[in-house]
Amino acid sequence: MPYYIPVTMASANINALKILIQFDPYTNNQTLPKGRKWEKRRRLESEVINKLDSLFVVDFVYDEMSRLGLGNANKLVSMPFPAIETDADGNFNNLEDFNNKLNRDNKNKIIKFLYTGVFYDIIRNPEFLLKLFEKLPENYEFHFVGGGAWNTVKKFVNELGKRLVLYGWRSSDEVKNFLREADILVCLNNSITNQMSSKILEYICTGKPVLNIYKVDDCPSLKYTARYKNCMDLKEAEITPEILSSVINFVDTHINMLEPLDDIMKNFKENTDFHAANMIEDKLNELLQNRSK
């Protein structure tokens, strides 16, 4: 959301607790100008933090904000990235829906790789990913639901031909159907370290194999994929025979593999909206008790 919203809330002259949740960095947002404007953002964000009663920040952004010394550190609360939807009792939604079948049992059939979401020309450029598919077996198809970075994508339309399937933007229900039909889910991460798409956690909740492509060594997604066995982390680099062999081996050994539901729920319980709501409720009760003293 635009930063004027937290600025307005923090400055409001009201007798109420002021609590916000922050997913992306503001001061050190690497998509924004640096120099004097960086210093201005730092002063403004510190002022906002000091005026709030509490600011919940996703863990990888919290680490950076603490390192920069923004505002009153006691106001900041580190929160695990809450990207997984649950029901009122904290049970994962729709896990069984994706975990109920195996799609392929013959590696000679068409194998569908799926990416859903947005590409960006600078921070999430798909050139490495598409070059990789140029060199992978002919029965590997790349299906792209979403948009962005079309100048890069269109360069590969002729080279990949029918192996590059472009759907454009689709409804959330249609995306779920694409996820059900896919064999391998592809996550393409950012080239910056303090912003992360929720896509990796959405993919993990299907139980399906995930090819997680990252651009920087300290990519935030790696702390999540480390808890997910049905995944291959691949750093962008020169495409060598060794890289191609490793991807093919991952496909051959994981295409009929599903992560057990119990393991997903156990390993990613802290990344649910239910856990986040409980954290906020606990902090709210703590602040109310302190105010009543």
N, C-alpha and C positions, 0 to 999 in steps of 0.2 A: 504494500500500500504506500501511497505518497507520504513522505516524511512529515509533511505539514499536519497530518492527522495526529501522530503522537506529540508533536509540538503543541498543538491546540489543546489536547487532552492534559498534557503536563502543566500547561499554563492556566488551565481553567480554575476559577476561584469557586470551588465547590467543596462542601464538607462530605467527601466520599473518598474511599480508598481508590487509588489510581494504580492499576496493574495492567501491564501490556505483555504481549508475546512477540518476539522478534525472530524472524527466520533468516533474514539476509543482513549482511553488514551495511552500515551507512557510512561511517567515517572512512573505512578502508575498502569501500566498494570499488573493485578494480575496473568497473565499467564506467566510473565517473571521473571527472578531471582531477588532477593532482595539484601540487603547488599550493598557492594561497587558498584555493577552494577546499583543499584537503584540510588545512588548518581551520578554516571556517566550519567545516562539517564536524571536526573534532570538538571544537568549543560548543557548538550547538548540541551535539549528542550528549556531551557531559552535562550540560545544563538540563536537558530532558531527563536524564537518569537521576539527577539529584532531586528533581521535583516529583518524581514518581515514588510510590510506596514500594513497588517491586517491579522488576523487569525480567521476565523469563526469556532466555536466549538459548537457541539450539546449541548443542555442545561445541561443535567445531567453530562457531562464531563467538561463543563465550570465551573460549581459550584465547582468541585473538584480541577481543575487547579487554580482557584482563591484562594481557601483555602490553597493550597500549595505555593502560591506566585510565580508562574512560570513566569519569564520574565516581560516585561513591560505590566502591566494590561490594559493600554490604547489601546494596540494592539489587545486585545481579544474581540470578539463579540459573544454573546450568540445567538444561532440559534435553533428554534424548530426543532425537528427531522424531516427532509424532506423526508419521505418515500412514499408519495402518488403522483402518476403520474397524470398530468393534460394535457389538450391540450393547444394550444397557447393562448387561452383566459382565462385560469385558471379553466376550467370546469373539473370535475372529470372524468377520463376515465373508461369506462366499469361498472360503478355503476349499470346502468339499466340492464346490462347483468346478474348480479347475483340477482337482486332484483325483478325479474319478475315472480317468482312462489314460491309456498310453496311445499316442497317435501313430507311431511308425514302428514297424518291426523289420523293415527291409531297407538297408542303407542304399540300395540302388534306386529307390523311389525318390521322388522330389522331396527335398528337405527344406522346410520353410523357416527361415530366420525372420524375426519380426522386430521392428523398432517402431514405437509409438511416441509421438511428441514432436518436439521442435529441434531443428538444427539451427545453429547460428554461424555466421560467416567467420567470426573471430573466436569466441570462447568455446564453441562446440561445433567445429567444422568437421564434416563427414568424409573428407578426402581420403584419409588413411583407411577408413572403414570400407569405402567403395573400391579403392585400389586393392584391398585385401580380397574382396569378392571377385575381382577380375582374375585372380590367380587360384581361387578355390575351385573344387570340382564342379562340373557342369550341372550336376543335379542339386546344387545348393542355390536356392532362390532368396533374394533379399526383398522383403515386403516392408514398405514404409507407409505408415499411417500418420499423417501430420503435415508439416510444412517447414519452410525455412531453408536458407542457403541454396536457393535454386540455381544460382550461377555455378555452384560446385556440382550439384546433383545432375544437372542437365548434361555436363561433360561426359557422364558415364552412361547415358541412355543408349547410345549406339553400341558402345563396347559391351555392355551387359545384356542388351536386348530384352528378351522375355524373362531373363533372370532378375531384372529389376522391376518390381511391381509397385506402382505409385497409386495410392488411394486418395490422397488429399485428406482434408479434415473430415472426420466422421463422429457420430454421436457416441456417448459413453457406452450405450448398450451394444453398438456395433463394435466398438473397441474390445469389449469383453468377448465377443464372438471371435474376433481375430486372435485374441490371446488363447482361447480354447483350441483353435485350429493350428496354432504355431507349434513348431518342434523345438526351436531354440529362440530364446528372447535375447535381444541385443540392447545393452545399455551403453550409451556413449556419454562420457563424462566431460566436465568443463576443463578448460585450461587454467582455471583459477582455483585456489584452494579453500576459499571461504564461502563458496556457494555450491549447493548440490541439489540436483533434481530429486524429487521424491520417487522417481521412476524405479530406482534400484529396489526399494522396499516394496513397491507395488508388484514388481516381477517376482521377488522372493516369495510373496504370498501365494503365488500360483503353484509353487513347488517344482516348477519346470527348470530345465537347464538354462543358465544365463551366461552369455558371453559378455563380460564386463570390460569394456575398452576404456583405458584411462590415459591421460596425457602428462600428468605430473606425479612425482614420486609420493608426495603427501596428499594424494587425492582423498577426500573425505569418504568416498564410497568403500574404500578398502577395509575400514573398520567394521563394515557391515557384511561384506562378502566373506570376511575371515570366519564368520559364524555360519556360513551357508556352504555346505559341501558340494552342492550341485551347481558349481560355478567355475568358470575359468577367468582369471584376471589376465588381461593382455595389455601391456603398455605399448603405445604407439612408437614405432621404430622402423628401421629399414625392413622391408618384407623379405625375409630370408627363407630358404627351404625349411629351416628348423621351425620358424614360426608357423608356416603352412602345415607342416607335419603335426605340430602340437594342437592346432585348431582341429584338424581332421581327426586326430586321436581323441580329442575331447568329445567331438560329435559322435564318433563310433562307440565310445564307452558310456556316454551320458544320455543319448537320445531317448532311451526307454527308461530313464531313471527319474523318479519323483522323490523330492524331499518329504520325509514323513511329516504329517500334520502336527503330531505332538512335538517334534523337534522345532518346527517353525514357531509354534506358540510359546515354547519354552525359551527359545533363543532370542525372540524379538518382542517379548511381552512389554518391555520398557519403551518400545517404539510405537505404542498404540495411543489413540486419542483418549482411551480410558485411563491409562497411566498418567497422561498429561493432565487430565481433569482432576485426578486425585492429588497430584502435586499442587495444582492451583488451589484446590479446596483446602489443603493443609496449610498453605501459605496464607490464605485468606483468614482462616481461623486463628493462626498465629498473630497476624496483624490486628485482628479485632480484639484479641485478648490483651495485646500490648496497649491498644488504644484505651481500653476500659480500665487500665490500672491507674 
